[in-house]
Amino acid sequence: MDPNTSCGTVNIASSVRQIRYDSVGSTNAEALARARAGDPGPLWITARAQTAGRGRRGRAWSSPPGNLYATLLLGDPGPAAVAPQLSFVAALAVHDAVLAAASQRPISLMLKWPNDVLCSGAKLAGILIEGEGRPLAVAIGIGINCRQHPTDTAYPATDLGEAGVQVSPEQLFDRLAPAMQRRLAQWDSGHGFASIRADWLARAHAPGTELSLRLGERETTGAFETLDEAGRLILRRPDGKTEAIMSGDVFPIGQPVAATIR
């Protein structure tokens, strides 16, 4: 287990526990280590700071104090084939939580495929889904910029304070945890993905938004069409043909259109 000292264990709902750390290497790594040790989940791991936070494709995730770093460990949440759908479930839960924290303050949020939440076109939050073992243990890692954000990133970043929303990581987590429970119930181990997909699309780029994609060593452009039933991005290329994208980095061309959902 991680040697860092836990701030304590609390129950946040009748069936969900939370272990809080002052500092931990990675909340995802800690969650998966606990799964390997036999913890069946559900379990939230939160930390005030991470010393080895990471994003997709092993990228470092800046994790200073003041932001929210949380991972939900789920044991056997559904068939392995549908586990990647949890990225969309988590994005909706983050969207719900941020809107609740903003209360009546106008805030422009948008979901960006495959795992980001944008505020006024800049990255506010990221999600990392990792799984291992049989039965499958899944770590849903979430980082939300509450009070500060990195400035040396390929994609512009922001934080809630910059958007005029003053909320502590603890206050935001109190909104995230129940939002995640509701979205997981909606997802229903994959049986409800059609509903999740519809809600995600209502909060994402408008159809026709021009995108630039980095797909490993290849780059391409096209217009956002939709998500398919597997959660792949459907891109309409300049030649009129469509391409289903399984993974990649998305960069909107021009100013993205924000969905206003209340």
N, C-alpha and C positions, 0 to 999 in steps of 0.2 A: 504494500500500500504506500501511498505518498507519505513521506515523512513530515510534511507540514502539519501544523497544529490546527485542528478543527475548532471552529467557534462554537460548535454544538449541533445537536440533532433536534429537529422539531417536527411535529406533524402539521402539515399545511392543509390536509383534508383527511377524511376518514381512512383512505387507502393509500395516501401518498406521503412519503417522508422527505425531509430536506436535511442535508448535511452542509453546513456552512464553513467555509475556510477563510482565514485572513488572506492567505496566499497559497497557491497550488501550482504545480507545473502546468497542467491542462485539466480542465473539468471533464473533458471527454475521456482523456487517458485515465483519470481517477475513476470515472464511472465504469469503464470497461474493465479496469483492474478489479473492481468490486464484483462485477458480473463473473469474472473468472474465478473469484473466491467464493462464489455461490449465492450472491445477492440476486434475488429474482426480480427486483424492481416491483412497481415503479418507485423511482428514487430520484430526487433532484439533488444535484451537486452544484453549489454556488460558491463563488469566491470573490473577494474584493479586488484581487489582482491575480494574474497568471504570469508565471515566469517562462512558460514555453507554450503559449497559446498558438494555435494554428488554424488556418483556413483550408479551403479546398486546395488539392494538389500539393499539400505540404507547405503552403505559404505561411510565413509567420503572421500572427495576428497580434497587433499591438494591444497590450492588456494592462495599462496603468490603472491605479485606483480611481474610482469615480464613475466607472461605467459598469454595465451589467454583464456578468459572465456566468452562464448557467447551462447545465446539461441535464436532460431528463433521460434516465436509464429505463428502458422498457424491456421486459423479458418476453420473448415470443409474441410480438405485437401482431403478427400476421405472417402469411407466406413470404418467403425471402424475395420472391419476384415483385412484390408490391411495396417492399420496404422503402425504395427510393421516393415513393409518393409522400413519405413523411416530411420531405422538404417543403412541399406545398402546404401540408397541414400546419407545420411550424410557422411558415411565412404568414399564413392567415392569423394564427394566434398572436404573433408579434404585431401585426397590423391592428388587431383588435385591442391589444394591450396599450399600444402607443396612443390610439385614439381615445381610449378611456383615460389615460394619463393627461392628455391634452385638454380633456373636458370640453369646454365650449370655445377654446381658442382655435381659430382656423389653422389647419395644418395640411400641407399637400403631401400625401403619401402615395406611393406606387410600388407594386411588386415587380421585380425584374428577374426574369428567368436566368438561372434556375433556382437561386437561393438568397437573393438580396431584397432588402426593403430600402426604398429610396425616400428621401424627404427633399422636396423642391429640386429633384433631379440628382441629388448627391447621396452617397451611400450612408445610411443610418445604421443598418444592422446586417449581419451575415449569419448564415446557418450552415452547419457542417453535420452531415449524417454519416455515422460510422457503425458498422455491425460486424459481429464475429460469433463463432460458436454454433453448436447445435444442442438444444434449440437456440434460435437466433437471439442474441442480445443486441439491442440497438441503442446507441447514444445519440441523442438529438442535441447538438451543441448550438447555443445561441449567444451571440455577442451584440449588445445594443449600446451605441454611443450616447450616454446620458449627459456628460459634462465636458467631454473633450473628444477630439478625433485626430487621426494622423493627417499630416499634410504632404507626405512624400509618397503618395499612392498613385497607381496608374489610373484609377477611377476616382473622381473627386469624392471626398467624404464630408460629413457634417455630424452634428450632435444635436440633441434635443434642446440644450441650453441655447445654442445658436439660433434655433427655431423659436425661441421664446417660451419653451416649456421647461419649467423648473421641477424636476422630479429626481429623487434619489434612486440608486439601483434597487434598494430594498422596497421602496414604494412601487417601482415599476414591476418588480418580481411579483408583488402581491396581486397585480393585475394579470401578469403573464400566466401564472400557474392555473387559475381557473379558466382562463381563455384557452389554454392548451387542453384542459380536460374536455371542454365543450367541443373543440375541433376534433379531438381524437374520437369522441363519441359520434360525431358526424361522419368521420372517415370510416368507422366501424370495420377495422382490420382490412380495409380495401373495398368493402362492399359499397361504401358510400363515396367512392372517389369521383363519380360523376358530379355529385353535388359540390365537393371540394373544388373540382376543376372549374365548375361554373363560377363559384365565388372567387377563385383566384383570377380568372379571366376578367371579371368585373373590376378588378383592382390593378390590372396590369396595363402594359402598352396597348393603345388602341390598335385594332387591326389596320394594317397599312403603314404603321410606323416603320421608318427605314432604320435598319440595324446593320452594324458591322460586327462580325463574329470572328473570334480567334479559335480555331479548332486544331489544337496542337501546333503543327508546323504550317498549317494552312489558314488563310484568311479569306473570308467571303463576305458579301453584302447581299441584302435583300429586304423584303418587306415582311414584317411580322404578320402571320396569318392566324394562327391559333395554337392551342396545345392539342395533341391527339389523346386518345384514350389511355395511352401509356405515360403521358406526361412529357412527351418529346415536343420540342419546339418545331412548329411547321413554318418554314421560311419560303417565301415566294421569291425565286431568283429573278434577275433582270431578264432572263430568257423566257420567263413565264412558267417555268416548271417549279414544282415544289420539292423541298428537301426536308426530311425529318432529322433533326439534330438531337443526338443523345446527350452530348456534353460539350461544353465550350464556354467561352467568355463573351458576354454580350455588351456592346457599346452602342447606345442609341445615337443616330446621326441627327444633329440638331437638338432642339429642346424637347425632352420627353413630355408626353401628356400625362398629367397626374389624375388619377381617379379620385373623386370625392365621394366617400362612402361614410355614412353615419349610421 
